[in-house]
């Protein structure tokens, strides 16, 4: 039975159109509400207009890096959660990203070979956030 993820909104930020569109389409097939854009500037504009549960962010983007986008956005939109989607196979999280709650399991290397694990990670991030909100 297919689960209903329509209450989870995901933003995909990647400057490679084929990657961005295929990842968004995959997530829509799972029922997620998805948005996508090609730069940190466009992502910041979208974040000002929409609330996202999870943002999937490439590291190498025009303008600010994906890492910088996550650090800035986490200050302004503390309820958003982030997943890094990178082609850099040696990438490890910086201390700054760890400080905003990111963990190694939130880093996916391109191409993601087992996409259902990405779905599971999105759901876990939203569930953890909701549990934290309920404690306050």
N, C-alpha and C positions, 0 to 999 in steps of 0.2 A: 504494500500500500504506500502510495506517495504521500509524504508529509506536506503539510501546508506551511510554507515559510513566507507567505505573503505579508505577514506583519513585520518582516525584517527587511530593512532598506540598506542596500549595499551600493557604494560608489567605487567604481573601478577607474583608477588613474594610471594610464599607460600611453606613451606617445606612439607606440606601434599599433596602428589601427587594427591589424588582423588579430593581434593578441587581445586587445581591448574588446573588440566586438565578439570574438569567440568566447572569451571568459564571461562576458555579460550575457550572451545567449545561453551558455551552459547554466548559469545561475538562474536565469529566468525560467528555464525548463524545470528547475527544482522548485519554482514558485516564488523566489525572492523578487522583491521590487528592486530593479537595478537602474542606475544612472552611470554614465561613463563620460570621461573627458581625457584630453591629451596633454595637459600641462598643470603645473602647480597653481598657476594664476587662475585657470578655469576651475580647478578644484576648489580653490578658496571662494570664488564667486558662487559656486553651487552650494558650498557649505553655509554661506550666509543666507541662502534662500530655502534650504531643505535640511531636515534633520536626518543624519545617517546613523545607522547602528554600527556598521562596519565599513571601513574604507580599505580597499586593497590597492596598495601603492607601489609602483615601480620605483626603483632608486634613481635611475638616470632619466631625468626629465628636463625639458627646456626650462630655463630660468632656475628657480630654486630646486634643489635636489628633493627626492622623495623623503629622505630623512629629515630635511629642514621643514618640509610640509607637515610631517607628523608632529614634530616638536612644536611648531607654531599652532597647529590646529588643536593639539591636546590642551593648550592653555585656554583657548577660546571656546572649545567644544568638549568639555571634560567627559561627557557621556559617550562620545564616539570611541570605538575600538579600531585597532589597525592591524593589518596583515601586510607584510612586505612580500612583493612578488618580483624577484630579481633574476637576471641572467648571470650574475656574479656568483660563481659556485663557491668562492672562498669567503663570502661575506659573513661577518659576525656582527651581532648587535653591539652598538656603542653603549657606554655607561649611561648616557643621556636617554637613550631609548628604553633601556632597562628601567630607568627611574620613572618613566611614564607608564610602566606596566607591561612592556613588551617582553616576550620570552622567546627562546630559540624556536619553539614550536609554532610561532607566528611568522616565521620566515619560510617562504616557499620558493624553490628554485625553478626557473623556467627550463624546459616545459614541465608543468605539473603533470606527472604521469598518472597519479591516482586522484582524480578530481573529487571523488566523494570525501576524501580526507579534508579537502578545503571546505566543503559543505559542513562537515562535522566541526571544524575549527571555528567557522563563523557562528554556528549555533552555540558552541561552548562559550565563546566570547560574550555573546548576548546574554546567555544564562548567568554567567559569572557577574556581569554588570548588574543584571536585575536582582541577583541575590545580594550584592553589595548595597544597592539602593534600598532594599527592603530592611536592611539592618540599621539604616540611619533614621 
